[in-house]
Amino acid sequence: MSNKVADSGKITIAVGGMTCAACVRRVEEALKSVEGVQEASVNLANGHATIIHGAKWGDLAELQKVITEHGYEFLGELKDNIADPIEASRVRELKDLKLKVTCGAVLSVIIFFGSMQHWFVFLQAIPREIMLWGMFILTTPAVFWVGSRFFVGAYKAALQKTSDMNTLVAVGAFSAYAYSAAATFFPHFFMTAGVMPHVYYDGAAMIVTLILVGRLLEAKAKGKTSTAIKKLMGLKPKTATLLREDQEIEIAVDEVRMDDILLVKPGGRIPVDGVILSGESTIDESMLTGESMPAAREIGQKVFAATINKTGSFTFRATGIGAQTALAQIIRLVEEAQGSKAPIQRLADKIASVFVPAVFGVAFITFCIWYFLPVESNFSRALINFVSVLVIACPCALGLATPTAIMVGTGLGAQSGILIKGGEALEKIHKLSVAVFDKTGTLTRGELAVTDIVATAGFDEKQVLASAAALEKNSEHPLAQAILLKAKTDGIAISAVDKFTALSGMGAQALLENKSCLVGNRFLMKSKGIPVDDLDEPANRLVREGKTVVYVALDTTALGLIALADTPKTSAGQAVESLKRRGLKVMMITGDNAGTAKAVAAQVGIDQVLAEVLPGNKADEIRKLQAAGEVVAMIGDGINDAPALAAADVGIAIGAGTDVAIEASDITLIRDDLMGVPEAIGLSEATMRVIKQNLFWAFFYNVIGIPIAAGALYPFWGILLNPEFAAAAMALSSFSVVSNSLRLRRVWKKASTF
């Protein structure tokens, strides 16, 4: 075992062209077939494949060969400091889809005019034969160039001895095209069977174009998932200041080594993880903890890469570089969580694996029966009935059943400030059993505000606030900004002070009208000999409520105290209550202390609280709930929430939050209104109901039409289904599916009134 591990190596490659879980399985199996490959793991979200191999193994050329043979793109090995080729591939794919959708739409409209020539006076002068030739020429690129991905996908599925939606689209489009081409060039063949030739060029072009529109929307949503990783990587500073022999040397962050001594100045980002050796400062760690209050850091305490140094300079020893930093671990967690999410397994795709072979079987049996059994049988009649079965079974309605409903559903969501990234979120959110909210910036405003002012005997609240505001005018601390905002709101004039001094970890002092003014914590008051025992009772009560308490003193007398807290959003309590009415369990998760967390939870009606949870552990807590059988939604706004948002069954980001949180999520609430969460659930319920109805109608026509097309009614009433009527039935099923999807607006309004 140890020899195997010692002799093994690991490489990561980029693979293009994967669209679903079946693709992942095919690529993994292909990679494992290469000699010496011990393990292969493919991440659909970022297109990366990690291969663990022995000392003797086939090289990159072998990997490229098997990937290409299975119909996928080998995009090269991924190494540090090399641009990810998957991004370039996604850009190319999106550009290709936009071009083909545009061309397909233009060609489909022109072909439709030609097919319905008798409807348009200005076309009636053109001979029908010339019109048929023109439509054949226009339909050929519409089917085989615009729809090339469907034929390639059908080929990949055939290699694996299966079928999927690509197979359905390819078969339907090709059947309509081939039949129409035969009717164009060999019309006498049809006339011998007593059938007037009819063409379906417009149907072939529209099948491809309409379904390709759905693929374009899907590609746009999918392309954004990897942007979250890029945003996180962009937080990493590019350079660091290295101290060597009393000299400051600016070097690239990638050149920093373990135990190097580094200097960080005010306003700079910390380059790597480490431990402070000299100096002290306050550090904005919100990207890690989500908490708005900067953390005081001094000698012996840890600092983390990409956090922001706010005030003082300090030196520190590097203890975590490269993949060992907290930021790198968050990036890895997001990648793993996104990759572990199974892509949507649409019901239509599952049915397709059975439906396509069944249709081919019925069509083949139809041909054989009509060719061998009837006395007046002939090849023409048998072939026409064979094609009628394929045409009426054309998957246009089946292919439209899901994407049309999702297009309408996501459009309605966007109009209401709910951005939904594709069908997976819509499919899952109505199945939720647990909603887990982040605290700071999600349930709360993410900003400190003055909530209480308590004055001692002989003073009033205005005096307390005026004295504190005069001193805090010189400070940039978040507590100071909140006190100043309260003073301005209350119309209090702010006096000037002299000899302002910041007292790290305790507060600040200055001269106010030649009197010593102090603002800070209880320890500062005690160290200056100012009695504050009379304020202990209200101070303890406010602390229990999760508030930060600041004492204010003038000379040797305590004037009172000011309590500050991050207050809940107005929509928080209403949203929690609405979710509970729907039968969901509602929880809160935060890196804040238990006292503050429970106080905020009580205000919004949440009973279950997970406090003092680190960013990486948030995702672990989500997975624990999933392991217990829960379907979990995570609602958050910060970078620290990104791993949990990606790990949850449905990640919901607040639009006012960070870009990373938004892009790691499945749903974004643009309005910063938490009532969007229950509204999104209602939209999901309505959309899934419409999708199921669409699938029913799509198959209803097939169940009725296929036997008729096969000639089941002929022995009794002499009825045969002309391919023209088969196409009409196909069009009717598509119309019913689209019309039903457009009903979604009315259906959702009813669901949202829950």
N, C-alpha and C positions, 0 to 999 in steps of 0.2 A: 504493500500500500504506500509506504513512504517513498519507495523508489519511483512509483508511478507519479506521485505528486511532484517529486523532485525533477523528474524528466518532462513534466508537462509544461505547456506554454499556453498563453491566452492572447487572442487577437480579436479585434472588433472591426467588422466590415459594415458597409452601408448597402442596403438592398432596396431597389425601387420597384414599383409596380404592384405592391401588396395592397389589398383593399379590404380584407376580412380575415376572420379567424381561420378559415379554411386555407387562405394563402399562407398564414403563419405556419400552420401544420405542414403544408407542402414544402416550404422552404427549410424548416427544421429537419424534416425527413431527408431532403436532398443533401443537406450539409452533413448529416450523420452518415450518409453513404460514402463519404470520402474517407479513404484509408487513414487511420490514425486519429480521426476525430472522436474524442471521448464524450463530448457534450456540446450541444448547440442550443442556444436560447435566443429567440427572436422577439424583439419589442416592436409591435405594430405602430405604436404612437410615434416613435422617432425613426423607424426604419432601420434600426441597428440590429445586427446579429453578433452575438458573442460566442466565440468558438474556443473550447478548451481542447487541446490536442496533445498527443504524445511526442516524444523526441523524434520519432520517425513518422512522418505523415505526408499526405499530398500537400502541395504548396498552394499559394493563392490562385495559381492558374487552374488548379483542379476545382477550387471553390467556384471560381468564375464559370467554369465549364458546366458544372451541375446546375448552378443557378440559372444560367442562360438556357440550358436544355429544358428547364421546367417553365420557361416563358417569362422569367423575371429579369430585372436589370442588376448587374453587378456594378456598384458605384465606387468600388475601391476600399482600401483599408483606412480606418480612422485612426489618426495619431494626434497627439497633443499639438496645439497651435496650428492645426490645419483646418481650414473651413469645412464644415459639414456638407458633403455633396448632396445630401438629402434635401437641403434647403433649395439648392439650385434646381434639383429635379422637380420639386413641388412648384417652383415658379414656372418652370417650363410646362408642367402639366396644366397649370391653371391657364396659362397663355394659350395652350393648345385647345383646351376645352372651350374657352371663350370664342376662339376663332371658329371652331367646328359648330358650336351652337348657333352662332350668327349665320354661318353659311347654310347650315341645315334649315334654319327658319326661313331664310330667303328662298332657297330651293323648294321647300315644302309649299310655300305660298304660290310660287309660279306653277308648280306641278298640279296643285289643286285647281288653279284656273284652267289648266289644260284638260284635266280629268272631267271637269264640269263645263266643257266648252259650250254646250247648248244653253247654259244659263247666261252667257255673256255675248251680247250682240256683236261686239267688236272682234270676237274670235270665230264667229260662225262662218266667215268667208274662207278660213284656212281649211284645206282638205284634212279629213280625219287621219289619213295615213301619215301625212307629214307631222301632224300633231302628236301621233303615237311615237314616231321616231324621235321627235324632240323631247318628249317626256322620258323615253328610254335613256337618252343621252344625259339628261339632267338627274335622273334617279340613280344612275350608276354611281356617281361620286357621293350622292346623298346617303346611299346605303353602305357602300364599301369603304369610303374615306371618312365621312362624318361618323359612321358607326363602326369603324375599325376595331375599337376597344371591345365591342360586344363579341365580334367574331374571334378576337384573340382570347378573350375570357372564356368563350365556349370551347376553344381549342384546349386551353389549360385544364378546364374541367374534364374534357374528354380524355386527356392524358391520365387523369386520376380515376377514370371510369365512373364519373358522376356528372351531374348537370346542375345548373343554377339559373338565376335570372338572366345572366348573359346568354345562356343557351336558348332560353325562351325568346328573348329579343332577336337573337340571330336567326333562329328558325322562323319566327313570325315574319320578320322583314324579308328574309331570303325567299320564303314561300310566296309572299305577295309579289316580290320582284320577279322571280322566275316564272310564275304563272302569267304575269303581265307581259313579260318578254316573249313567252311562247304565243300568247294571244296576238302580239304585235307582228311576229315574223311568220307564224304558222296558223293563221285564222281558219284555214280549211280543215285543219285537224279537229277543231272544236265543232265545226259545222257538221262533220260526219256523225257526231254524237247528238246532234239536234240541239246544240247549245250555241247561242250567239256569243262570240268572244267579248269579254269585258276585262278592263285593266284596273289594277289596284296600285298604281305607282304612287299616288298620293298617300295611301295607307302605309306603304313601305317606308316612305320618307318621314312621315309624321311619327311613326312608331319610334324610329331612331332618334329624332330630334327631341320629342317630348321627354323621353326617358333620359336623354343626355342632359337636359336642363336640370333634372334632379341630381345627376352626378356632379354637375358644376356647383350647385349649392352645397352639396356634401363636401366637395374638395375645398371650398372656401372655408367651411367650418373646421375641417380637419387640419388645414394648414396652420391654424392659429394655435393649436395645442403645443407645438414645439417652440412657439415664440415665448412662452412662459419660461422655458429653460434659458433661452437667449437673454431674456431680461435679467434673470438671476445672475447669469455669468457676467453681464454688463456691470453689475454692482461691484465686482472685484476691482480694486485699484490697480492701475497699470504699473506704478512705481512705488518704491519704498526708500526711506532715508536710513542708510546703514551707518552706524558709528564704528569707526575702526581707527585706533590710535589717535583719538580725540579729533578725528576728521569726520565731517558729514559727507557721505558719498551717496548720490542718487543712483539706484540700480533698479532693474526690472523686477517685478514681484516674483517672477518665475526663477530668479537667481537667488532669492532668499533661501538660506539653509537653516536647519534646526539649530537653536541656541545662538543665532545671530542676535546682536543687540541693535535695536531699531529706535528711531526717534519719531514721535508724532507731534505735530504742531496744531494749535487751535484751528478748527474748521476742516481739518484733513480727515480722510477715511483711513481707518486702521488696516494695514495691508495683509496681515496674517494673524492667526490666533497667538496669544502669548500671555505672559505674566509681568505686571508692572514692577520695574526695578527702582525707579526714582520718579518723583513728581506725583501729582494727583490731578484729577479732572472730573468733569461730568460728561457722560457719553450717551448719545442717542442710540439706544439698542432696539428701537421700535421695529426694525426689519426682522429682528430675531424674536422679540418677546411680544410685540404688538402693543406694548404699553407706552403711553404718550409721555410719561415722566422720565427725563434723563436720569441715568443711574450714576451715583457718585462712585468713583473708583480710585483706589489708593494703592500704595506699595503692597505687593503680595497678592493682589486680586487679578482675576482673569479679564482679558479683553478679547474681542472677537473680530475677525476679518470683516470688512465692509461696513462696520458700524462707524458712526461719525463722532469725532472728538469735538466737543462743544467749547470748552473753556481753556484749561491749562495745557501746558506741554508736559510730556513724560517720555521716559525711555522704558522699553520692555524687551524681554527675551522671547524669541520665537519658539513656541512649543507645538504649533500645528501649521503645516504648510501644505500647499497643493490640495490633494484629496482628503487631507486630515483636518481641514478647517470646518467650522460649523456650517459655513455657507456652502461648501462643497457637499457636505452631508445632506443639506436641504435639497440641493440640486439633484443628488442621487435619489433621495426619497421621492421627489416629484416625478422623476423619470420612471422609477420602479412602479409607482402607484398608477401613473398613466398607462404604462405598458401592461400592467396586470388586469386592466379593465377589458373584459371581453367586448368586442364590438357588437353592435345590435344584430341579433339573429332574426331578421324579419321573417314573419310567417310565410310570406310569398316565396322567399328563398328556400325555406324548408320544403314547401309544397312542390317547388319547381323540380327538386331532385327526383320526385315521383311522377309529377305531372307530365314532364317532357317525354320520358320513355313510354308512359301510358298512351299519350297522344300518338306517338310514332307507331306504337303497337296497334292501336285502333285504326290508324290510317292504312297501315300495311295489310291488316286483316280485311279492311274495306276493299282495298285494291284487289286482293286475291279473290274475295267473294264475287265481286262484280266482273272479274276477268274470267273466272272458271265456271260459275254456277248458272247464271241466266242463259236462256237459249239464245237471246239476241245480244249476248255480251260482246263487247269489243274493247280494245285497248284504250280508245279515246274516253269512253264512258267511265271505265275503271280509274283512269288517271284523273279525270275531272272530279270524281267523288273523293279520290285520295287527297287532292288539293283542297277540296271544300272542307274536309275535316281539319286540315292544317290551318286554313284561313280562319275558320270560325273559332278554332282554338288559339288563335293569335293572342299573344300575351299583353296586348296593349293595355287593356283594362286592368289586368293583373299587375302589370308594371306600374301603372298610374295609381293603383289603389293606395299605396303607402305614401309615395312622394307628394301627391297632390294634397292629401290631408295634412302632411307635415309642412308643406309650403304655406298653406292657409293658416295652420296653427302657429307656426313661427312668425308669420306676418302679423297676426292678431296680437301675439305676445309683444312684438316690437312696438306696435302702436300703443300698447299699454305700459311701455317701459320695462318689458321683460324680454331680454335677449336670450334665445335658446339655441344652443349649438348642435343642431341636428336632431335626428329621431331617437337616439338612444336615451337622452334625457327625458324626452316626451314619453317614451315607453315606460321608463322606470319610476318617474316621480309620483305617479298616482298610486304606486305600490308601497310607498314609504310607511315605515312603522315608527321611526325615530327621527326627530329633528334636533341637531346639535348646533347651538349657537356659540360663536366666539363672543367675548364680552366687549373689549375695547374697540370702538369704531363700528361695531355691528349692532349690539343691543344698546350701547351707549354712544354718545356723540363723538367720543374720542378726543374731547377737549375738556380741560379742567374749568370748573366754574364755581364761583362762591355760592355756597348753599346756606350757610348760617353765619351770623355774627353775634357773639356773646360779649357783653360789656360788664366790667366789674362795677361795684357800687360807686356812685359818684361820677360815672362816665356814661356816655351813650354810644350807640352803634356807629353814628356818623363820625365821632371822634376816633374810634378804633379804626374805621376804614380810612379816614383821611390821613392819619399818622402812618398807617401801613403803606398807603398808596404813595405818599411823599417819598418814603425810603425806597420802595420797589421801582420807582420811576427810573432808577439807575441800574436795574438788574434785567437780564434777559432770560431769567429762569421762568419756566411755564407757570409756576405759582404766582410769580410777580405779574406776569401778563394778565392772568385771570383776575387778580386783585385790582389792577389798573382799569381793566374793562368794566368791572363792577362800579368803581368810583366814577368813571366817565358816564356810565349809564344812569347813576343816581345823581348826576350833576354836581359832584363834589369838586371844589377847587383844589388843585394839587400844588402844595408848597414846594419850594426848593430846599435842598439839604446840602450840607457841606461834609467833607471828609468821609465819603462813602467807602465802606470796606466790606468785601464779601468774606464771610467766615465759612470756609468749606465744610460741608457736612452739618452745619448748624443753622446758618441763616445769614444775616447782614446787619451792620450797624452804621449810623451816620449821625450828624448833628442836625437837629431840627429846631430852629429858633434857639440855638445855643444850648439845647438840651440833648442829652444822649438818647437816641431812639434805637430800639432793638426790634427786629422782626425775625422769628425763627422758631426752633423747636424747644421743648421743655428743658433739654440739656443745656441750651444756650442761656435760658433764664436762670437756671440753678448755678451755672458757672459764673454768672454776673451777680449772684446773690439777690436775685429778685424773687420774692415769694409769689407762688402761683397756686398754692394749695386750694384757694377758694374756687379755682377754675377746674379742679380735678373731676368733679362730678359731671359737668357738661362736656369736658374734654373726653372722658372715658365713654360717655354715651355716644358721642359723635364718631369716635374711633370704632366702636362696635357697629356702627352703621356703615362702616367702610369708607369714612371720610378722612382726609388729611387735615390735621389741626396745626395752625400757625399762631403762635403767641405774639402779642404786641405790647411793648413796654416803653415808657417815657421816663427818663431819669431812673429812679429806683422803684417805680410803681408799675404794676401790670395794668394795662388799660382793658385788656380782654383778649379774645381770641377770634380767629376767622377759620371757618371750616370750608374746605374745597373738595369737590368730587367730580368725577366724570358722570354726568347725569344721563339716565335712559332716554332714548328717542321716544317721541310721542307715539309712534306706531308700534313700539315694542310690545307693550302689554296687550294691545288689541290683536296683534299677530299671534302671540302665544296662545291667547284664549281661542282664537279661530282654529288653530292647529289642534288644540285639545278637543274641541268640538268634533273635529274630524276623526278623533280616536288616536292621534299620534302621541307618543311620549315625547316630551320636550326637555332637553338638557342644555346646560351651559358648560363650556370648557374654556379655561383661561390660564395664562401663566401668572396671574396676579395671586396675592395671598388669599387664604380661605375666608378670612373675615370680610374683606372687601367684596369678594365674589359672592358670598351668601347674601350680603346686604343688597347688592344689585339684583340678584336673582329673585329675592323676595319682592322687590319693587315691581318686577314685571310678571310675577306669577309662576316662576320656574322653581320646581322642588328639588331636582337632581342637579348637583354641581360637581364638576371636576376641576379643582383648583391647583395652582402651582405646577402646571403641566408644561414641559418644555416643547419646543416646536416639533422635534422628531417624535416625541411621545404622543403628540396629538393624533398623528396618523396611526400610531399603535392602538390608541384608545378607540379609534374608529373601527379598526380591524377586529378588536375584541368584541365590539357590538355586532359586527357582521358575522363573526364566528359563532355568536350566540343565536344566529338566525334572524337578526334584524336587518331591515332594508333602511340604510342610513343616508340622511341628507346632512351635509356640513354647510353651515352658513357663516362666512367670514369675510374679512376685508384686507388682511395684512399679508406680507411676504411670509411671515411665520405660519400662516394658515394654509399656504400653498400645498404642502404635502398632504394635509388632511383633506383639503378640497379635492385633490386628485384621487386620494384613496377611497373617498366616500362613493356610494352608489350614485349619488347626485351631489355635485358641488355647486353651491349657490354663492356668488360673490356680490358684494355691495358695490354699486357703480362708483361711489365716492372713494373706494379703496384703492389699493395699489394695482398697477397694470399686471403684475405677476399673479396676484390672486385672481383677477378677472380672467386671465388667459388660462389659468390652471383649472378653472371651473367649467361646469356644463351650462350654467344659467347665470346671467348677470342682471341684477336689478338696477336699472339706470336711475330710477327716481330716488334712490336711497330711502325707500319706503318699504318696511318689512312686511306690509300687507301683500306685497308682491309674491311672497312665499305661498300663502294659501291660494292666491289667484293663479299661480303657476300650476298648482296641483289640480285646480278646477279645469284649467286649460288642457292639462294632460289627460284627465278623465274623458273630457269631451272629444279630444282628438283620437284617442284609442278606440272610443266607441264608434266614431266615424270610419276609422280604418277597418274595423271588423265588419261594419256594414258594407264598405266598399268591396272587401274580399268576398263577402257573400254574393253581392250582385255580379262581381266578375265571374264567379264560378257558376252562378245560377244560369247564365246564358250558355256556358260551356256544357253544363249537365243536360240542358234541354237541346241545345243546338248540335252537339257532336253526334248523338244518335240519329238525328234527322239528316245531317250531312252524310252520315254513313249509309243512309238508305233504309233505316229501321221502319219507316212508314210506307215504303214502296209496296211491300207484299199486301198491305191492307187497303190503302187508298191510292196507290200509284204516285205518291208524292216523293219527288227528289228535290234536293236543295241546290239550286244554282249557286255557283260561287259568288255571284253578284249579291244574292240575298244573304249569303254567309258573311260577306264583308259588311253589309248593312247591319246585321246582328252584332258584329264585332264593334262597329261604330256606335251603336245604341248602348252597348255595355260600357264603352268608354265615356259616353255622354252622361250616363247615370252616375258613374263614379265621380266625375268632375263636379256634377251638379250637387251630389251629396256632400262633397268636400266643402263646397261653398256655403252649405247650411251651417257650417261649424260656428260661424259668428253668433247665430241665434242660439245654438245648443250651448255654447260656452257661457253666454249671459245667464242662462238658467242655472248652469253648474256653479257659477261664481256667486250666486245669491245664497249659497248654503249658509 
